[in-house]
Amino acid sequence: MEPPVEAAKDRTKPAIGFLTVIEHPQHGLFGGYLILNFAGRPIEFHCTAPVKPNRAQQILYGPTLDAFLYGEQIGATLLGHAKTNPLAICTDREPALALGDLTDLPVALVLPPEEVPVAGPTSVPPGGQIVLRLDAAHRHPPRLCTFELGRNRLALARGGEEHRQRFTQQLAAAAESFDLWEPFTRIREAIEEAQQAAR
């Protein structure tokens, strides 16, 4: 999809890339890549044809299949079609972090905004602090390190300290006012619209 005419002028200005993958039960995976300027206006948008692994790929790739599909097959393909180089790439799908191994750009997982917990009857322990565990017990430490940038919650693969610093430096100017979660809704709606138009 071609960007608006005025967006072509923005290709040299600072931009942020947003990458997501939508799973369709019948057709497979659809990737969408939206590049926005710091004002939140679109510069470019690209989407993929459906990608569906065959049974042999599922067996041979095993637990690495999602990272291969999201990062290499979909993410790298979409980045290859883009004419604009963003400062960083955001994704809302953890397997897409594998794209970080294929590009020099910092790639971060945007976590959903925290919801305010619903207050309910609780008993406060003697120390006055309530600790709730929301995830299942696990043997291994988390694979992601989380951080905040403005009002956004983000995560990187463990050991991504250099990427965190670059991501923070690159997007510091936009971080306070930019909601990094919202563009993924635009991408999903644009892909759904394209699918309906193709029918």
Phi and psi restraints in degrees (value plus and minus 20) as a CYANA .aco file:
   2 GLU   PHI     -97.6   -57.6
   2 GLU   PSI     121.2   161.2
   3 PRO   PHI     -94.6   -54.6
   3 PRO   PSI     144.5   184.5
   4 PRO   PHI     -77.2   -37.2
   4 PRO   PSI     135.1   175.1
   5 VAL   PHI     -76.0   -36.0
   5 VAL   PSI     -63.9   -23.9
   6 GLU   PHI     -87.7   -47.7
   6 GLU   PSI     -42.2    -2.2
   7 ALA   PHI     -87.8   -47.8
   7 ALA   PSI     -47.5    -7.5
   8 ALA   PHI     -80.3   -40.3
   8 ALA   PSI     -52.5   -12.5
   9 LYS   PHI     -89.0   -49.0
   9 LYS   PSI     -45.3    -5.3
  10 ASP   PHI    -101.0   -61.0
  10 ASP   PSI     -23.5    16.5
  11 ARG   PHI     -83.9   -43.9
  11 ARG   PSI     -39.4     0.6
  12 THR   PHI    -117.1   -77.1
  12 THR   PSI     -25.2    14.8
  13 LYS   PHI    -111.7   -71.7
  13 LYS   PSI     142.4   182.4
  14 PRO   PHI     -77.6   -37.6
  14 PRO   PSI     117.2   157.2
  15 ALA   PHI    -163.7  -123.7
  15 ALA   PSI     141.9   181.9
  16 ILE   PHI    -145.0  -105.0
  16 ILE   PSI     115.2   155.2
  17 GLY   PHI    -117.1   -77.1
  17 GLY   PSI     120.3   160.3
  18 PHE   PHI    -145.1  -105.1
  18 PHE   PSI     102.7   142.7
  19 LEU   PHI    -142.7  -102.7
  19 LEU   PSI     109.5   149.5
  20 THR   PHI    -159.3  -119.3
  20 THR   PSI     143.6   183.6
  21 VAL   PHI    -150.5  -110.5
  21 VAL   PSI     111.1   151.1
  22 ILE   PHI    -127.7   -87.7
  22 ILE   PSI     111.7   151.7
  23 GLU   PHI    -115.3   -75.3
  23 GLU   PSI     102.3   142.3
  24 HIS   PHI    -129.7   -89.7
  24 HIS   PSI     105.6   145.6
  25 PRO   PHI     -79.2   -39.2
  25 PRO   PSI     -50.8   -10.8
  26 GLN   PHI    -114.2   -74.2
  26 GLN   PSI     -63.1   -23.1
  27 HIS   PHI    -114.7   -74.7
  27 HIS   PSI     -42.8    -2.8
  28 GLY   PHI      92.0   132.0
  28 GLY   PSI    -161.5  -121.5
  29 LEU   PHI    -124.3   -84.3
  29 LEU   PSI     115.2   155.2
  30 PHE   PHI    -137.1   -97.1
  30 PHE   PSI     108.6   148.6
  31 GLY   PHI    -122.4   -82.4
  31 GLY   PSI     125.0   165.0
  32 GLY   PHI    -153.7  -113.7
  32 GLY   PSI     119.6   159.6
  33 TYR   PHI    -155.3  -115.3
  33 TYR   PSI      96.3   136.3
  34 LEU   PHI    -137.2   -97.2
  34 LEU   PSI     109.3   149.3
  35 ILE   PHI    -130.9   -90.9
  35 ILE   PSI     104.6   144.6
  36 LEU   PHI    -137.4   -97.4
  36 LEU   PSI     128.4   168.4
  37 ASN   PHI    -100.6   -60.6
  37 ASN   PSI     157.2   197.2
  38 PHE   PHI     -88.5   -48.5
  38 PHE   PSI     -32.4     7.6
  39 ALA   PHI    -107.6   -67.6
  39 ALA   PSI     -22.9    17.1
  40 GLY   PHI      67.4   107.4
  40 GLY   PSI      -7.6    32.4
  41 ARG   PHI    -113.7   -73.7
  41 ARG   PSI     125.0   165.0
  42 PRO   PHI     -92.9   -52.9
  42 PRO   PSI     118.5   158.5
  43 ILE   PHI    -127.1   -87.1
  43 ILE   PSI     -64.3   -24.3
  44 GLU   PHI    -166.0  -126.0
  44 GLU   PSI     133.7   173.7
  45 PHE   PHI    -163.7  -123.7
  45 PHE   PSI     113.4   153.4
  46 HIS   PHI    -157.0  -117.0
  46 HIS   PSI     126.8   166.8
  47 CYS   PHI    -159.1  -119.1
  47 CYS   PSI     137.8   177.8
  48 THR   PHI    -118.3   -78.3
  48 THR   PSI     141.9   181.9
  49 ALA   PHI     -91.6   -51.6
  49 ALA   PSI     143.4   183.4
  50 PRO   PHI     -83.1   -43.1
  50 PRO   PSI     122.0   162.0
  51 VAL   PHI    -136.6   -96.6
  51 VAL   PSI     102.9   142.9
  52 LYS   PHI    -153.1  -113.1
  52 LYS   PSI      95.5   135.5
  53 PRO   PHI     -89.3   -49.3
  53 PRO   PSI     123.8   163.8
  54 ASN   PHI    -105.5   -65.5
  54 ASN   PSI     155.0   195.0
  55 ARG   PHI     -83.1   -43.1
  55 ARG   PSI     -58.8   -18.8
  56 ALA   PHI     -82.4   -42.4
  56 ALA   PSI     -62.2   -22.2
  57 GLN   PHI     -83.1   -43.1
  57 GLN   PSI     -62.0   -22.0
  58 GLN   PHI     -79.2   -39.2
  58 GLN   PSI     -60.7   -20.7
  59 ILE   PHI     -91.7   -51.7
  59 ILE   PSI     -69.5   -29.5
  60 LEU   PHI     -90.1   -50.1
  60 LEU   PSI     -58.1   -18.1
  61 TYR   PHI    -101.6   -61.6
  61 TYR   PSI     -44.4    -4.4
  62 GLY   PHI      32.5    72.5
  62 GLY   PSI    -151.1  -111.1
  63 PRO   PHI     -90.8   -50.8
  63 PRO   PSI     -27.9    12.1
  64 THR   PHI    -113.7   -73.7
  64 THR   PSI     -18.0    22.0
  65 LEU   PHI     -81.2   -41.2
  65 LEU   PSI     -67.4   -27.4
  66 ASP   PHI     -81.2   -41.2
  66 ASP   PSI     -63.6   -23.6
  67 ALA   PHI     -82.5   -42.5
  67 ALA   PSI     -59.0   -19.0
  68 PHE   PHI     -84.8   -44.8
  68 PHE   PSI     -68.0   -28.0
  69 LEU   PHI     -87.1   -47.1
  69 LEU   PSI     -69.6   -29.6
  70 TYR   PHI     -91.3   -51.3
  70 TYR   PSI     -62.3   -22.3
  71 GLY   PHI    -103.2   -63.2
  71 GLY   PSI     -78.2   -38.2
  72 GLU   PHI    -102.8   -62.8
  72 GLU   PSI     -71.2   -31.2
  73 GLN   PHI     -89.8   -49.8
  73 GLN   PSI     -65.1   -25.1
  74 ILE   PHI    -116.5   -76.5
  74 ILE   PSI     -75.9   -35.9
  75 GLY   PHI     -80.7   -40.7
  75 GLY   PSI     -70.1   -30.1
  76 ALA   PHI     -85.3   -45.3
  76 ALA   PSI     -56.3   -16.3
  77 THR   PHI     -83.4   -43.4
  77 THR   PSI     -65.4   -25.4
  78 LEU   PHI     -84.8   -44.8
  78 LEU   PSI     -62.5   -22.5
  79 LEU   PHI     -83.1   -43.1
  79 LEU   PSI     -54.8   -14.8
  80 GLY   PHI     -86.3   -46.3
  80 GLY   PSI     -45.4    -5.4
  81 HIS   PHI    -107.6   -67.6
  81 HIS   PSI     -35.3     4.7
  82 ALA   PHI     -96.0   -56.0
  82 ALA   PSI     124.3   164.3
  83 LYS   PHI    -117.2   -77.2
  83 LYS   PSI     -37.2     2.8
  84 THR   PHI    -122.2   -82.2
  84 THR   PSI     115.5   155.5
  85 ASN   PHI    -117.0   -77.0
  85 ASN   PSI      88.9   128.9
  86 PRO   PHI     -96.4   -56.4
  86 PRO   PSI     148.6   188.6
  87 LEU   PHI     -95.5   -55.5
  87 LEU   PSI     -50.4   -10.4
  88 ALA   PHI    -179.3  -139.3
  88 ALA   PSI     145.7   185.7
  89 ILE   PHI    -142.2  -102.2
  89 ILE   PSI     113.4   153.4
  90 CYS   PHI    -130.5   -90.5
  90 CYS   PSI     124.1   164.1
  91 THR   PHI    -157.5  -117.5
  91 THR   PSI     136.3   176.3
  92 ASP   PHI    -130.5   -90.5
  92 ASP   PSI     -10.6    29.4
  93 ARG   PHI    -140.8  -100.8
  93 ARG   PSI      96.7   136.7
  94 GLU   PHI     -75.4   -35.4
  94 GLU   PSI     -62.8   -22.8
  95 PRO   PHI     -80.6   -40.6
  95 PRO   PSI     -42.4    -2.4
  96 ALA   PHI     -90.6   -50.6
  96 ALA   PSI     -31.5     8.5
  97 LEU   PHI     -82.4   -42.4
  97 LEU   PSI     -39.3     0.7
  98 ALA   PHI     -80.7   -40.7
  98 ALA   PSI     -40.7    -0.7
  99 LEU   PHI     -80.3   -40.3
  99 LEU   PSI     -47.1    -7.1
 100 GLY   PHI     -79.2   -39.2
 100 GLY   PSI     -44.5    -4.5
 101 ASP   PHI     -99.3   -59.3
 101 ASP   PSI     -31.6     8.4
 102 LEU   PHI    -132.1   -92.1
 102 LEU   PSI     -21.3    18.7
 103 THR   PHI    -160.4  -120.4
 103 THR   PSI     135.7   175.7
 104 ASP   PHI    -102.9   -62.9
 104 ASP   PSI     -30.5     9.5
 105 LEU   PHI     -95.3   -55.3
 105 LEU   PSI     124.3   164.3
 106 PRO   PHI     -89.8   -49.8
 106 PRO   PSI     114.7   154.7
 107 VAL   PHI    -140.4  -100.4
 107 VAL   PSI     105.3   145.3
 108 ALA   PHI    -148.0  -108.0
 108 ALA   PSI     127.6   167.6
 109 LEU   PHI    -108.0   -68.0
 109 LEU   PSI     104.4   144.4
 110 VAL   PHI    -109.4   -69.4
 110 VAL   PSI     103.8   143.8
 111 LEU   PHI    -109.8   -69.8
 111 LEU   PSI     127.5   167.5
 112 PRO   PHI     -81.1   -41.1
 112 PRO   PSI     130.2   170.2
 113 PRO   PHI     -78.1   -38.1
 113 PRO   PSI     121.3   161.3
 114 GLU   PHI     -89.1   -49.1
 114 GLU   PSI     116.2   156.2
 115 GLU   PHI    -112.5   -72.5
 115 GLU   PSI     126.1   166.1
 116 VAL   PHI     -91.5   -51.5
 116 VAL   PSI     103.7   143.7
 117 PRO   PHI     -83.5   -43.5
 117 PRO   PSI     125.7   165.7
 118 VAL   PHI     -96.8   -56.8
 118 VAL   PSI     107.0   147.0
 119 ALA   PHI     -92.5   -52.5
 119 ALA   PSI     118.6   158.6
 120 GLY   PHI    -167.6  -127.6
 120 GLY   PSI     155.8   195.8
 121 PRO   PHI     -87.3   -47.3
 121 PRO   PSI     105.7   145.7
 122 THR   PHI    -159.3  -119.3
 122 THR   PSI     139.6   179.6
 123 SER   PHI    -128.3   -88.3
 123 SER   PSI     111.1   151.1
 124 VAL   PHI    -107.9   -67.9
 124 VAL   PSI     106.7   146.7
 125 PRO   PHI     -87.9   -47.9
 125 PRO   PSI     146.7   186.7
 126 PRO   PHI     -73.2   -33.2
 126 PRO   PSI     -55.0   -15.0
 127 GLY   PHI     -94.4   -54.4
 127 GLY   PSI     -31.3     8.7
 128 GLY   PHI      65.6   105.6
 128 GLY   PSI     -18.6    21.4
 129 GLN   PHI    -130.2   -90.2
 129 GLN   PSI     120.8   160.8
 130 ILE   PHI    -128.8   -88.8
 130 ILE   PSI     106.4   146.4
 131 VAL   PHI    -137.1   -97.1
 131 VAL   PSI     101.0   141.0
 132 LEU   PHI    -133.6   -93.6
 132 LEU   PSI     115.7   155.7
 133 ARG   PHI    -120.5   -80.5
 133 ARG   PSI     100.6   140.6
 134 LEU   PHI    -120.3   -80.3
 134 LEU   PSI     -33.5     6.5
 135 ASP   PHI    -127.9   -87.9
 135 ASP   PSI     146.2   186.2
 136 ALA   PHI     -94.6   -54.6
 136 ALA   PSI     134.5   174.5
 137 ALA   PHI     -83.2   -43.2
 137 ALA   PSI     123.4   163.4
 138 HIS   PHI    -161.5  -121.5
 138 HIS   PSI     131.8   171.8
 139 ARG   PHI    -103.3   -63.3
 139 ARG   PSI     -51.4   -11.4
 140 HIS   PHI    -119.7   -79.7
 140 HIS   PSI     131.0   171.0
 141 PRO   PHI     -86.7   -46.7
 141 PRO   PSI     137.7   177.7
 142 PRO   PHI     -77.5   -37.5
 142 PRO   PSI     125.3   165.3
 143 ARG   PHI    -103.4   -63.4
 143 ARG   PSI     -28.9    11.1
 144 LEU   PHI    -139.2   -99.2
 144 LEU   PSI     127.2   167.2
 145 CYS   PHI    -131.1   -91.1
 145 CYS   PSI     111.3   151.3
 146 THR   PHI    -121.3   -81.3
 146 THR   PSI     134.7   174.7
 147 PHE   PHI    -175.9  -135.9
 147 PHE   PSI     146.8   186.8
 148 GLU   PHI    -134.8   -94.8
 148 GLU   PSI     123.6   163.6
 149 LEU   PHI    -157.1  -117.1
 149 LEU   PSI      87.8   127.8
 150 GLY   PHI      43.1    83.1
 150 GLY   PSI    -147.7  -107.7
 151 ARG   PHI    -117.1   -77.1
 151 ARG   PSI      -8.6    31.4
 152 ASN   PHI    -121.4   -81.4
 152 ASN   PSI     123.0   163.0
 153 ARG   PHI    -126.6   -86.6
 153 ARG   PSI     108.9   148.9
 154 LEU   PHI    -151.4  -111.4
 154 LEU   PSI     144.4   184.4
 155 ALA   PHI    -163.5  -123.5
 155 ALA   PSI     129.7   169.7
 156 LEU   PHI    -149.6  -109.6
 156 LEU   PSI     139.9   179.9
 157 ALA   PHI     -81.4   -41.4
 157 ALA   PSI     127.9   167.9
 158 ARG   PHI     -73.3   -33.3
 158 ARG   PSI     122.4   162.4
 159 GLY   PHI      64.3   104.3
 159 GLY   PSI     -12.1    27.9
 160 GLY   PHI    -114.2   -74.2
 160 GLY   PSI      14.7    54.7
 161 GLU   PHI     -80.6   -40.6
 161 GLU   PSI     -60.9   -20.9
 162 GLU   PHI     -83.8   -43.8
 162 GLU   PSI     -61.6   -21.6
 163 HIS   PHI     -85.7   -45.7
 163 HIS   PSI     -56.9   -16.9
 164 ARG   PHI     -82.9   -42.9
 164 ARG   PSI     -64.8   -24.8
 165 GLN   PHI     -83.0   -43.0
 165 GLN   PSI     -64.2   -24.2
 166 ARG   PHI     -84.5   -44.5
 166 ARG   PSI     -63.8   -23.8
 167 PHE   PHI     -80.2   -40.2
 167 PHE   PSI     -65.8   -25.8
 168 THR   PHI     -83.3   -43.3
 168 THR   PSI     -63.6   -23.6
 169 GLN   PHI     -85.7   -45.7
 169 GLN   PSI     -63.9   -23.9
 170 GLN   PHI     -85.8   -45.8
 170 GLN   PSI     -58.3   -18.3
 171 LEU   PHI    -126.8   -86.8
 171 LEU   PSI     -10.3    29.7
 172 ALA   PHI     -77.1   -37.1
 172 ALA   PSI     -57.6   -17.6
 173 ALA   PHI     -86.3   -46.3
 173 ALA   PSI     -51.2   -11.2
 174 ALA   PHI    -119.9   -79.9
 174 ALA   PSI     -34.5     5.5
 175 ALA   PHI     -80.3   -40.3
 175 ALA   PSI     -58.3   -18.3
 176 GLU   PHI     -86.0   -46.0
 176 GLU   PSI     -59.0   -19.0
 177 SER   PHI    -122.9   -82.9
 177 SER   PSI     -33.9     6.1
 178 PHE   PHI    -111.1   -71.1
 178 PHE   PSI     105.6   145.6
 179 ASP   PHI    -109.8   -69.8
 179 ASP   PSI      83.2   123.2
 180 LEU   PHI     -93.8   -53.8
 180 LEU   PSI     -31.1     8.9
 181 TRP   PHI    -104.3   -64.3
 181 TRP   PSI     -53.9   -13.9
 182 GLU   PHI     -81.0   -41.0
 182 GLU   PSI     -59.9   -19.9
 183 PRO   PHI     -79.5   -39.5
 183 PRO   PSI     -44.0    -4.0
 184 PHE   PHI     -85.9   -45.9
 184 PHE   PSI     -50.5   -10.5
 185 THR   PHI     -84.5   -44.5
 185 THR   PSI     -61.8   -21.8
 186 ARG   PHI     -80.6   -40.6
 186 ARG   PSI     -63.2   -23.2
 187 ILE   PHI     -83.7   -43.7
 187 ILE   PSI     -67.4   -27.4
 188 ARG   PHI     -80.2   -40.2
 188 ARG   PSI     -63.0   -23.0
 189 GLU   PHI     -86.8   -46.8
 189 GLU   PSI     -57.1   -17.1
 190 ALA   PHI     -86.9   -46.9
 190 ALA   PSI     -59.0   -19.0
 191 ILE   PHI     -87.0   -47.0
 191 ILE   PSI     -62.8   -22.8
 192 GLU   PHI     -81.9   -41.9
 192 GLU   PSI     -60.4   -20.4
 193 GLU   PHI     -83.6   -43.6
 193 GLU   PSI     -62.1   -22.1
 194 ALA   PHI     -85.2   -45.2
 194 ALA   PSI     -57.7   -17.7
 195 GLN   PHI     -85.5   -45.5
 195 GLN   PSI     -61.7   -21.7
 196 GLN   PHI     -87.2   -47.2
 196 GLN   PSI     -57.2   -17.2
 197 ALA   PHI     -87.7   -47.7
 197 ALA   PSI     -48.6    -8.6
 198 ALA   PHI     -99.0   -59.0
 198 ALA   PSI     -33.6     6.4
